[in-house]
Amino acid sequence: MAADEHHEVYAPDQLKPGNRKRGQKGAIISAAIMLLYFWGNQQGKTEMLWLALIAVGLIAVVIGDAILRRNGLRAND
């Protein structure tokens, strides 16, 4: 074996596929719960801005993943 060869090392958990549908549902439910806190007891708008940005980010990741899978750019589990 040559000295310049490189083999990637993976843990067994990295090769195990996850449950994509459960992850998508979890992200959507988390975003919905974050948006429920809009009617909380915040005095400033900073908390609302962060909650909205994180919720929109979660939804964007779910939509982006669905688009990439539909176009064949990500492997379907």
Secondary structure, 3 states (H helix, E strand, C coil): CCCCCCCCCCCHHHHCCCCHHHHHHHHHHHHHHHHHHHHCCCCCCHHHHHHHHHHHHHHHHHHHHHHHHHCCCCCCC
